[in-house]
Amino acid sequence: MRALLPAASALLLVQQPLVHASIPTSYIDIHQITSFTKTSNIERGFLFRITASESSFSKVKPPKAPKWATKSALTGGAGKEPDHLKHMNQMNAKGSHPTHRLMLSPSVDEFLCNEAKGSADYNNPAGNAASRVFDQDTLLSGYELNYILVPRGHCTFEAKARSAQRLGAAGVIVRNTLDSRYRLIDDDAASSTYNVNGPDRNNTKWPVDQRDYECGTHKAANHVGWRAEIDTASLDFSPAPYVGSTNNDLLTGPAVDGSLCAKEPNLENFLTHCPSERCLLTGRNASDDGSKLEACCAWDLYVRMNADGYDGDAVPQEEEEGIVIPALFVTMDSGDELYDVVVDAEAQQGGDSIRFVTIVPYGRWYPSGHYTSIVIWALALFTLWIAAYESAKEYRSSWKKISKAVSDGVLVFQTSAATNGSATGGRRERVQTEDTVDLAEENVDFELANEVEMANRNVSVSDNQPSDVIPSPDGDSFTISDDADVDDFVGNPSSSDNNGASNHDNSPISPGASSFAPVQSEDEPQAPDAAYNPPQQQPQRGHVQSGSTAEQNLELNACHAVLFVASASFFLFILFFFNLGKVIRVLYGLGGSVAMNQIIFHPLYDKIISSKFVPEGVSAKLKTNAFGNLPGCRGEYYTWIDIASAASGYAMGIAWIVVGLTRVQPLTSVYYWLIQDVMGVCVCILVLGLIHINTIMVASTLLFLVFFYDIFYVLISPLIFGKSVMIDVATGGNGIDPSFCEKYPSDKACRGALAPLPMLMAIPWFNDFRGGFSMLGLGDIILPGLLISFAARYDSAIALVRKCTQASSTHSGEHNAADAEIDSVGQVNDESGDGSSSKQYHYHLGRVQKALFRGYFGPLMIAYGVGLMIAYFVVWSTKSGQPALLYLVPTCLGTMLFLGWRRRELSDLWSGPKVMKKANRMVALARRIPEPRAATVTGTASLPANSAMV
């Protein structure tokens, strides 16, 4: 149960862009339009291109540019792209990237904050305050279909965008400024008697250290940090708190441009340690008399403008109209350049001369879809197929062991005639050796269905159906159909007991039944094909290795399902309210190391050691107990293979933990996401091998509960908590400002801060400047996988029981109509006149058809793939995370219920298939069969003393 809890916090399907506040998302081509006379032609000249970041509150983005526009300006004339002009002509014809005039904000509302302060209402053009902006004859503002360039500060980004929208603008560009970092604490308490030669220190809110500037006292990215001492008499602070028109130029640029910040000391290092070439006053005195203020290098990064909630005006936020114009943000450097161009163009207008600036904004190109989603989809299917297939491994291996033992004469069939002491009738005699298994107490009976029961279940054997040819002990061969539906004893309503055998325990064996039991014969025994070792007590290992978990399975019941959902909810809330991401990452890394050890390294090393390339002596040495002779370790059993596999798993896992705890966004490391996906695959295989569901009732209860659990925490929780609990936990939401971590990546709080929850499979987006990733929670594999692994075990259980039943019937010489039909099918296939290639084609085609459409495992795998594909399509179309179980539960559980109803097996599947109980008894029987002894150097098997070779 505890193995499922981490996966419960990752029941999510997401295509998530990584948060990079400093990465621009749009381009702006700048043009200047000039006409010197009314009759002269208009000249349009391309000036330059700048980059900008988009807002999160605007519903409209600039139109996306073609891919080639990432290297050259979209409207900057012929570029390096051969089809540049052709693309421009097509673009102009379609009007997909329109041109807009760029204008400064109204002089009476420079910051577009009058509405936010309640002193204007641009929804009412005839109002007193609005009359200074709108023409009272036309009621037009003059900004219609144009872009407005507005400085940052004095109100929120959304308030500026809303005012620009009400003025009729086509968009707004907010430029960053130095003076926007200063403001008064109390506007009403602003002093009118302060010293004009100094700032209003008591009522000024100064820029914030690390957020707005860096003095070199912290470990910033690229060694950014600069400190200078500025004489306050050189600056202007009237009116308070800061006069940007005067001071900005004095605190910008190198010393040759008159910058006070770059004068001293270390002039040659200024551009290296202050890439913005701008300084902000910190408010701290740099001299004892207060005549100098400390100034430090200003951060000039892109800002993703977010919604502000309440913007200060009288209209409630829920009643505000949405922003439907593009809102872009530019840095101080780009903003000052853009501002200077617009001011210069407006200054040169007059008389017949016309000059103004136009812009063409467009979004940076990015792929419409990502093939990583297909890779995640295929990886999930592969993982689920391997995990479900491996969960039924013991049923398949048991049949191999039983058939080998029967073929070698170690395990024989006892019919009713044999029980009564009659002749064996041509069957292979019991091998009279000390290694022959005495299974007289093992009374496992199997009844074959009669023809009427088979007809009721619509069982048919096609001519091209594949079959397994099992050698008989007599040297001949007999054919057993591979169709799981042939044996109608599964869930036979005429059976009076659940175990399928107890009703024969105290009665003679009927002619239609047989059992595994030893047979005593006075004839000379035949030599077996290989000798067998008697069962030996193996030393107890200190841990469970891969393939040894079958005897330690946990079977879930309905109470477990309810407890699981309750525990998962509690676990999810703990992760939501408390920042435990690093603890979870360490624990998951250690658990993933164990999973890689058991699923990958131990089987791999064991296979290598057992290969012919490793000398036999070395192989035997590596399989011995490594600590058997050490004091205090005699009770433990660890081979050198165990040590090597554990060391490999933990080495990779610990390295993964180190990367996850030292990088701001570990998913940018190929090693990190690759090992995380490998660990995810191993964890799914291990969990589905340890935890089983054996009834549809339990599966339905569990999937029904997690279906609503996933919907609530993804889609409904935002209405209660303001954001999706599942998405916030899965994507690593921990309250850390991404822009802070980009400036200070080595800060302790930023190490691993932006990494998503590790209990998921994630692959980064390639060829996408946004740097996002596609991810799928492990819970979306494990929880449907419990149902699908049940289907795989059910199909394998049917195959095991059918083969054992048919083998016992064949060895006893008792064929019913179904057996005769099966044998005839095998003869038809063998004696057909088709060529070998045609026979092989039909054989493999039949195998594929059976795997996909017979039984339950194949159809459920198809249903899972379809459900996951639908979920990915919804994620792509809605651009938001989706609860994957919303689509997986109906497809998988619905398919299982429909097939069970259609095949009249639903009641048996609901309460627990009887065939699985019979198969489990056969598995227990197979475990008691001893392993064969190794052959001698001459190739002769080692036989017991009382056995003979013939």
KABELQUI-V974849 format. One record per residue. N is the residue number from 1. RES is the residue in one small letter. SS is DSSP state (H for helix, E for strand, C for the rest). NEAR is the number of other C-alpha atoms within 10 Angstrom. Layout:
n=<N:N>
res=<RES:RES>
ss=<SS:SS>
near=<NEAR:NEAR>
This chain:
n=<1:2:3:4:5:6:7:8:9:10:11:12:13:14:15:16:17:18:19:20:21:22:23:24:25:26:27:28:29:30:31:32:33:34:35:36:37:38:39:40:41:42:43:44:45:46:47:48:49:50:51:52:53:54:55:56:57:58:59:60:61:62:63:64:65:66:67:68:69:70:71:72:73:74:75:76:77:78:79:80:81:82:83:84:85:86:87:88:89:90:91:92:93:94:95:96:97:98:99:100:101:102:103:104:105:106:107:108:109:110:111:112:113:114:115:116:117:118:119:120:121:122:123:124:125:126:127:128:129:130:131:132:133:134:135:136:137:138:139:140:141:142:143:144:145:146:147:148:149:150:151:152:153:154:155:156:157:158:159:160:161:162:163:164:165:166:167:168:169:170:171:172:173:174:175:176:177:178:179:180:181:182:183:184:185:186:187:188:189:190:191:192:193:194:195:196:197:198:199:200:201:202:203:204:205:206:207:208:209:210:211:212:213:214:215:216:217:218:219:220:221:222:223:224:225:226:227:228:229:230:231:232:233:234:235:236:237:238:239:240:241:242:243:244:245:246:247:248:249:250:251:252:253:254:255:256:257:258:259:260:261:262:263:264:265:266:267:268:269:270:271:272:273:274:275:276:277:278:279:280:281:282:283:284:285:286:287:288:289:290:291:292:293:294:295:296:297:298:299:300:301:302:303:304:305:306:307:308:309:310:311:312:313:314:315:316:317:318:319:320:321:322:323:324:325:326:327:328:329:330:331:332:333:334:335:336:337:338:339:340:341:342:343:344:345:346:347:348:349:350:351:352:353:354:355:356:357:358:359:360:361:362:363:364:365:366:367:368:369:370:371:372:373:374:375:376:377:378:379:380:381:382:383:384:385:386:387:388:389:390:391:392:393:394:395:396:397:398:399:400:401:402:403:404:405:406:407:408:409:410:411:412:413:414:415:416:417:418:419:420:421:422:423:424:425:426:427:428:429:430:431:432:433:434:435:436:437:438:439:440:441:442:443:444:445:446:447:448:449:450:451:452:453:454:455:456:457:458:459:460:461:462:463:464:465:466:467:468:469:470:471:472:473:474:475:476:477:478:479:480:481:482:483:484:485:486:487:488:489:490:491:492:493:494:495:496:497:498:499:500:501:502:503:504:505:506:507:508:509:510:511:512:513:514:515:516:517:518:519:520:521:522:523:524:525:526:527:528:529:530:531:532:533:534:535:536:537:538:539:540:541:542:543:544:545:546:547:548:549:550:551:552:553:554:555:556:557:558:559:560:561:562:563:564:565:566:567:568:569:570:571:572:573:574:575:576:577:578:579:580:581:582:583:584:585:586:587:588:589:590:591:592:593:594:595:596:597:598:599:600:601:602:603:604:605:606:607:608:609:610:611:612:613:614:615:616:617:618:619:620:621:622:623:624:625:626:627:628:629:630:631:632:633:634:635:636:637:638:639:640:641:642:643:644:645:646:647:648:649:650:651:652:653:654:655:656:657:658:659:660:661:662:663:664:665:666:667:668:669:670:671:672:673:674:675:676:677:678:679:680:681:682:683:684:685:686:687:688:689:690:691:692:693:694:695:696:697:698:699:700:701:702:703:704:705:706:707:708:709:710:711:712:713:714:715:716:717:718:719:720:721:722:723:724:725:726:727:728:729:730:731:732:733:734:735:736:737:738:739:740:741:742:743:744:745:746:747:748:749:750:751:752:753:754:755:756:757:758:759:760:761:762:763:764:765:766:767:768:769:770:771:772:773:774:775:776:777:778:779:780:781:782:783:784:785:786:787:788:789:790:791:792:793:794:795:796:797:798:799:800:801:802:803:804:805:806:807:808:809:810:811:812:813:814:815:816:817:818:819:820:821:822:823:824:825:826:827:828:829:830:831:832:833:834:835:836:837:838:839:840:841:842:843:844:845:846:847:848:849:850:851:852:853:854:855:856:857:858:859:860:861:862:863:864:865:866:867:868:869:870:871:872:873:874:875:876:877:878:879:880:881:882:883:884:885:886:887:888:889:890:891:892:893:894:895:896:897:898:899:900:901:902:903:904:905:906:907:908:909:910:911:912:913:914:915:916:917:918:919:920:921:922:923:924:925:926:927:928:929:930:931:932:933:934:935:936:937:938:939:940:941:942:943:944:945:946:947:948:949:950>
res=<m:r:a:l:l:p:a:a:s:a:l:l:l:v:q:q:p:l:v:h:a:s:i:p:t:s:y:i:d:i:h:q:i:t:s:f:t:k:t:s:n:i:e:r:g:f:l:f:r:i:t:a:s:e:s:s:f:s:k:v:k:p:p:k:a:p:k:w:a:t:k:s:a:l:t:g:g:a:g:k:e:p:d:h:l:k:h:m:n:q:m:n:a:k:g:s:h:p:t:h:r:l:m:l:s:p:s:v:d:e:f:l:c:n:e:a:k:g:s:a:d:y:n:n:p:a:g:n:a:a:s:r:v:f:d:q:d:t:l:l:s:g:y:e:l:n:y:i:l:v:p:r:g:h:c:t:f:e:a:k:a:r:s:a:q:r:l:g:a:a:g:v:i:v:r:n:t:l:d:s:r:y:r:l:i:d:d:d:a:a:s:s:t:y:n:v:n:g:p:d:r:n:n:t:k:w:p:v:d:q:r:d:y:e:c:g:t:h:k:a:a:n:h:v:g:w:r:a:e:i:d:t:a:s:l:d:f:s:p:a:p:y:v:g:s:t:n:n:d:l:l:t:g:p:a:v:d:g:s:l:c:a:k:e:p:n:l:e:n:f:l:t:h:c:p:s:e:r:c:l:l:t:g:r:n:a:s:d:d:g:s:k:l:e:a:c:c:a:w:d:l:y:v:r:m:n:a:d:g:y:d:g:d:a:v:p:q:e:e:e:e:g:i:v:i:p:a:l:f:v:t:m:d:s:g:d:e:l:y:d:v:v:v:d:a:e:a:q:q:g:g:d:s:i:r:f:v:t:i:v:p:y:g:r:w:y:p:s:g:h:y:t:s:i:v:i:w:a:l:a:l:f:t:l:w:i:a:a:y:e:s:a:k:e:y:r:s:s:w:k:k:i:s:k:a:v:s:d:g:v:l:v:f:q:t:s:a:a:t:n:g:s:a:t:g:g:r:r:e:r:v:q:t:e:d:t:v:d:l:a:e:e:n:v:d:f:e:l:a:n:e:v:e:m:a:n:r:n:v:s:v:s:d:n:q:p:s:d:v:i:p:s:p:d:g:d:s:f:t:i:s:d:d:a:d:v:d:d:f:v:g:n:p:s:s:s:d:n:n:g:a:s:n:h:d:n:s:p:i:s:p:g:a:s:s:f:a:p:v:q:s:e:d:e:p:q:a:p:d:a:a:y:n:p:p:q:q:q:p:q:r:g:h:v:q:s:g:s:t:a:e:q:n:l:e:l:n:a:c:h:a:v:l:f:v:a:s:a:s:f:f:l:f:i:l:f:f:f:n:l:g:k:v:i:r:v:l:y:g:l:g:g:s:v:a:m:n:q:i:i:f:h:p:l:y:d:k:i:i:s:s:k:f:v:p:e:g:v:s:a:k:l:k:t:n:a:f:g:n:l:p:g:c:r:g:e:y:y:t:w:i:d:i:a:s:a:a:s:g:y:a:m:g:i:a:w:i:v:v:g:l:t:r:v:q:p:l:t:s:v:y:y:w:l:i:q:d:v:m:g:v:c:v:c:i:l:v:l:g:l:i:h:i:n:t:i:m:v:a:s:t:l:l:f:l:v:f:f:y:d:i:f:y:v:l:i:s:p:l:i:f:g:k:s:v:m:i:d:v:a:t:g:g:n:g:i:d:p:s:f:c:e:k:y:p:s:d:k:a:c:r:g:a:l:a:p:l:p:m:l:m:a:i:p:w:f:n:d:f:r:g:g:f:s:m:l:g:l:g:d:i:i:l:p:g:l:l:i:s:f:a:a:r:y:d:s:a:i:a:l:v:r:k:c:t:q:a:s:s:t:h:s:g:e:h:n:a:a:d:a:e:i:d:s:v:g:q:v:n:d:e:s:g:d:g:s:s:s:k:q:y:h:y:h:l:g:r:v:q:k:a:l:f:r:g:y:f:g:p:l:m:i:a:y:g:v:g:l:m:i:a:y:f:v:v:w:s:t:k:s:g:q:p:a:l:l:y:l:v:p:t:c:l:g:t:m:l:f:l:g:w:r:r:r:e:l:s:d:l:w:s:g:p:k:v:m:k:k:a:n:r:m:v:a:l:a:r:r:i:p:e:p:r:a:a:t:v:t:g:t:a:s:l:p:a:n:s:a:m:v>
ss=<C:H:H:H:H:H:H:H:C:C:C:C:E:E:E:E:C:C:C:C:C:C:C:C:C:E:E:E:E:E:E:E:E:E:E:C:C:C:C:C:C:C:E:E:E:E:E:E:E:E:E:E:E:E:E:C:C:E:C:C:C:C:C:E:C:C:H:H:H:H:C:C:C:C:C:C:C:C:C:C:C:C:C:H:H:H:H:H:H:H:H:H:H:H:C:C:C:C:C:E:E:E:E:E:C:C:H:H:H:C:C:C:C:C:C:C:C:C:C:C:C:C:C:C:C:C:C:C:C:H:H:H:C:C:C:C:C:C:C:C:C:C:C:C:C:C:E:E:E:E:E:C:C:C:C:C:H:H:H:H:H:H:H:H:H:H:C:C:C:C:E:E:E:E:E:C:C:C:H:H:H:C:E:E:C:C:C:C:C:C:C:C:C:C:C:C:C:C:C:C:H:H:H:E:E:C:C:C:E:C:C:C:E:E:C:C:C:C:C:C:H:H:H:C:C:C:E:E:E:E:E:H:H:H:C:C:C:C:C:C:C:C:C:H:H:H:H:H:H:H:C:E:C:C:H:H:H:C:C:C:C:C:C:C:C:C:H:H:H:H:H:H:H:C:C:C:C:E:E:E:E:E:E:E:E:C:C:C:C:C:C:E:E:E:E:E:E:E:C:C:C:C:C:C:E:C:C:C:C:C:C:C:C:C:C:C:H:H:H:C:C:C:E:C:C:E:E:E:E:E:C:H:H:H:H:H:H:H:H:H:H:H:H:H:H:H:H:C:C:E:C:C:E:E:E:E:E:E:E:E:E:E:E:C:C:C:C:C:C:C:H:H:H:H:H:H:H:H:H:H:H:H:H:H:H:H:H:H:H:H:H:C:H:H:H:H:H:H:H:H:H:H:H:H:H:H:H:C:C:C:C:C:E:E:C:H:H:H:H:C:C:C:C:C:C:C:C:C:C:C:C:C:C:C:C:C:C:C:C:C:C:C:C:C:C:C:C:C:C:C:H:H:H:H:H:H:C:C:C:C:C:C:C:C:C:C:E:E:E:E:E:C:C:C:C:C:E:E:E:E:E:C:C:C:C:C:C:C:C:C:C:C:C:C:C:C:C:C:C:C:C:H:H:H:C:C:C:C:C:C:C:C:C:C:E:E:C:C:C:C:C:C:C:C:C:C:C:C:C:C:C:E:C:C:C:C:C:C:C:C:C:C:C:C:C:C:C:C:C:H:H:H:C:E:E:C:C:H:H:H:H:H:H:H:H:H:H:H:H:H:H:H:H:H:H:H:H:C:C:C:H:H:H:H:H:H:H:H:H:H:H:H:H:H:H:H:H:H:H:H:H:H:H:H:H:H:H:H:H:C:C:C:C:C:C:H:H:H:H:H:H:H:C:C:E:C:C:C:C:C:C:C:C:C:C:C:C:C:E:H:H:H:H:H:H:H:H:H:H:H:H:H:H:H:H:H:H:H:H:H:H:H:C:C:C:H:H:H:C:H:H:H:H:H:H:H:H:H:H:H:H:H:H:H:H:H:H:H:H:H:E:E:C:C:C:H:H:H:H:H:H:H:H:H:H:H:H:H:H:H:H:H:H:H:H:H:H:H:H:H:H:C:C:C:H:H:H:H:H:H:C:C:C:C:C:C:C:H:H:H:H:H:H:C:C:C:C:H:H:H:C:C:C:C:C:C:C:C:C:E:E:E:E:E:C:C:C:C:C:C:C:C:E:E:E:E:E:C:H:H:H:H:H:H:H:H:H:H:H:H:H:H:H:H:H:H:H:H:H:H:H:H:H:H:H:H:H:H:H:H:H:C:C:C:C:C:H:H:H:H:H:H:H:H:H:H:H:H:H:H:H:C:C:C:C:H:H:H:H:H:H:H:H:H:H:H:H:H:H:H:H:H:H:C:C:C:H:H:H:H:H:H:H:H:H:H:H:H:H:H:H:H:H:H:H:H:H:H:C:C:C:E:C:C:H:H:H:H:H:H:H:H:H:H:H:H:H:H:H:H:H:H:C:C:C:H:H:H:H:H:H:C:C:H:H:H:H:H:H:H:H:H:H:H:H:H:H:C:C:C:C:E:C:C:C:C:C:C:C:C:C:C:C:C:C:C:C:C:C:C>
near=<15:9:15:20:18:21:24:27:28:28:33:28:28:26:25:21:15:21:17:19:20:17:17:23:26:24:25:22:20:24:24:19:16:20:17:16:12:11:8:11:10:14:11:15:15:17:12:14:20:19:21:29:25:25:22:14:19:20:12:15:20:23:17:18:21:14:12:17:21:15:10:16:22:26:24:18:13:15:16:11:13:10:11:19:15:12:16:17:11:11:16:14:10:10:10:14:20:14:19:20:20:27:23:17:18:16:10:12:14:14:21:28:24:22:23:23:15:12:12:21:19:22:13:14:22:17:14:12:17:23:17:16:21:20:14:14:7:9:14:14:20:15:24:18:16:21:28:27:25:25:26:24:21:18:19:21:25:24:25:26:30:27:23:28:27:18:23:19:24:20:27:26:26:24:23:24:19:27:19:16:19:22:18:19:14:11:12:7:9:17:14:11:7:15:11:16:15:21:22:23:14:10:17:19:17:20:20:15:14:19:13:20:25:28:23:17:11:15:15:20:13:12:15:25:24:28:25:21:21:23:16:18:13:14:21:19:21:16:14:22:23:25:16:18:10:13:18:19:15:22:28:23:22:19:16:9:12:14:19:25:29:30:17:14:13:9:13:12:11:24:16:15:19:27:17:20:23:29:30:29:26:23:18:13:17:17:13:7:7:12:15:20:19:21:26:24:31:29:24:21:21:22:21:23:20:14:15:14:12:16:22:17:18:11:13:11:14:9:7:12:11:15:20:16:21:23:32:30:29:28:22:22:18:17:22:16:13:21:18:12:18:20:14:14:17:16:11:13:15:10:9:12:13:17:22:22:24:23:21:21:29:24:23:22:19:18:12:7:11:18:13:18:25:14:14:18:19:15:16:25:18:14:22:25:20:17:28:27:21:20:29:21:17:21:25:16:14:21:21:14:18:22:21:19:24:22:20:23:25:26:24:29:25:24:27:18:16:17:15:11:12:10:11:19:12:11:16:20:23:26:26:23:19:15:21:23:23:17:16:12:9:15:17:22:22:21:22:23:20:15:13:10:16:18:12:11:15:11:17:15:16:11:15:18:22:23:19:12:13:16:15:19:19:12:8:8:11:17:22:21:25:19:21:21:22:23:24:22:23:25:19:18:10:8:15:11:11:15:19:21:17:14:13:14:11:7:8:11:18:13:13:18:21:26:23:23:21:24:21:15:14:8:10:13:18:17:17:22:16:20:24:25:18:16:13:8:6:7:11:11:14:11:12:11:16:18:16:13:15:15:9:11:14:16:14:19:17:16:11:15:21:16:13:21:19:14:17:21:16:13:15:22:16:13:22:22:11:10:16:14:23:18:11:16:22:19:13:22:27:20:18:27:27:25:28:28:26:25:21:18:22:22:18:15:15:16:11:13:19:16:12:10:9:12:11:13:8:11:18:12:13:18:16:14:18:18:16:15:9:8:8:9:12:11:13:16:18:20:17:15:23:26:15:15:23:19:16:18:26:20:14:19:25:16:14:25:22:16:18:26:21:17:19:24:23:23:25:18:14:12:15:20:21:17:20:25:22:16:30:27:26:24:28:27:25:23:21:31:26:19:21:21:24:24:22:24:16:23:25:19:17:26:23:16:16:23:20:14:21:23:19:17:24:22:17:16:15:15:10:9:10:9:15:20:24:29:28:18:23:28:19:21:21:18:10:13:15:20:18:17:23:20:21:22:22:17:16:13:13:22:21:25:27:25:25:25:25:29:27:27:26:27:23:24:23:15:11:16:17:19:17:19:22:23:26:27:27:27:24:24:29:27:23:23:27:26:29:32:31:24:28:25:28:24:22:26:28:27:24:26:26:28:21:20:21:25:21:24:24:19:25:24:13:15:17:17:11:21:19:12:15:25:18:14:22:22:14:13:18:11:9:10:10:11:9:10:9:10:16:12:13:16:17:14:15:18:17:14:13:17:14:16:13:16:22:22:26:21:20:27:25:17:21:27:19:16:21:26:19:15:23:24:13:17:18:18:9:10:12:13:22:25:27:29:29:20:20:26:23:17:20:26:21:15:19:24:17:13:16:19:13:11:14:14:17:19:15:18:22:17:13:19:23:23:27:22:17:22:26:19:17:22:21:12:17:21:15:13:23:19:17:17:14:14:13:9:7:6:8:13:18:16:20:15:8:9:19:15:11:8>
